[in-house]
């Protein structure tokens, strides 16, 4: 099972788009587990992944994207590899 975490923070311009994309992928891949984490409320998560800007997109505990939103096809292909 693949897990994706969207690491967000208040005021992040790209975070809503990242969350929307993650839940769109879940519609296509029902086994995908999506978790949204506000790192302002859980700073230990930002430290764990060494997140410097949001959004952070973590796939199976590996930080894959930082500070922006990947293209839909790029995320889909990354998720298919897991």
C-alpha positions as CSV (number, residue, x, y, z in Angstrom):
1,X,0.0,0.0,0.0
2,X,1.3,3.4,-0.9
3,X,1.1,6.4,1.5
4,X,1.3,10.0,0.5
5,X,1.6,12.8,3.1
6,X,0.9,16.4,2.1
7,X,2.8,18.7,4.5
8,X,1.1,22.1,4.7
9,X,1.3,25.3,6.7
10,X,-1.0,28.3,7.1
11,X,-0.8,30.9,4.3
12,X,0.8,28.4,1.8
13,X,-0.3,29.4,-1.7
14,X,0.2,25.9,-3.2
15,X,-1.0,23.7,-0.4
16,X,-4.7,23.6,-1.4
17,X,-3.7,22.5,-4.9
18,X,-1.4,19.9,-3.5
19,X,-4.1,18.5,-1.3
20,X,-6.6,18.5,-4.2
21,X,-4.1,16.6,-6.4
22,X,-3.5,14.0,-3.7
23,X,-7.2,13.3,-3.2
24,X,-7.6,13.1,-7.0
25,X,-4.9,10.4,-7.1
26,X,-6.8,8.6,-4.3
27,X,-9.9,8.4,-6.6
28,X,-7.8,6.7,-9.2
29,X,-5.9,4.5,-6.8
30,X,-8.2,3.4,-4.0
31,X,-5.4,1.7,-2.0
32,X,-3.6,5.0,-1.7
33,X,-3.5,6.4,1.8
34,X,-3.6,10.2,1.9
35,X,-2.6,12.1,5.1
36,X,-2.6,15.9,5.3
37,X,-0.3,17.3,8.1
38,X,-0.2,21.0,9.2
39,X,3.5,21.3,10.1
40,X,2.7,24.5,12.2
41,X,0.8,22.2,14.5
42,X,3.2,19.3,14.2
43,X,6.7,20.8,13.8
44,X,8.3,17.5,14.5
45,X,7.1,16.3,11.1
46,X,8.9,19.3,9.4
47,X,12.1,18.4,11.3
48,X,11.7,14.7,10.4
49,X,11.6,15.4,6.7
50,X,13.8,18.5,6.8
51,X,11.0,20.5,5.2
52,X,12.1,24.1,4.4
53,X,9.0,25.2,2.5
54,X,5.5,24.0,1.9
55,X,3.9,22.1,0.5
56,X,6.0,19.0,1.0
57,X,4.9,15.8,-0.7
58,X,6.1,12.7,1.0
59,X,5.6,9.3,-0.7
60,X,6.2,6.2,1.5
61,X,8.2,8.3,4.0
62,X,10.4,9.9,1.3
63,X,10.2,13.6,0.7
64,X,9.7,13.8,-3.1
65,X,8.6,17.4,-3.7
66,X,9.1,20.7,-1.8
67,X,7.6,24.1,-2.3
68,X,5.4,23.5,-5.2
69,X,3.0,21.1,-6.8
70,X,4.1,18.4,-9.2
71,X,2.4,17.9,-12.5
72,X,-0.4,15.4,-12.3
73,X,1.3,12.9,-14.6
74,X,4.6,13.2,-12.6
75,X,2.9,12.3,-9.4
76,X,0.9,9.5,-10.9
77,X,4.0,7.9,-12.4
78,X,5.9,8.3,-9.1
79,X,3.0,6.6,-7.2
80,X,2.8,3.7,-9.7
81,X,6.5,2.9,-9.0
82,X,5.6,2.1,-5.4
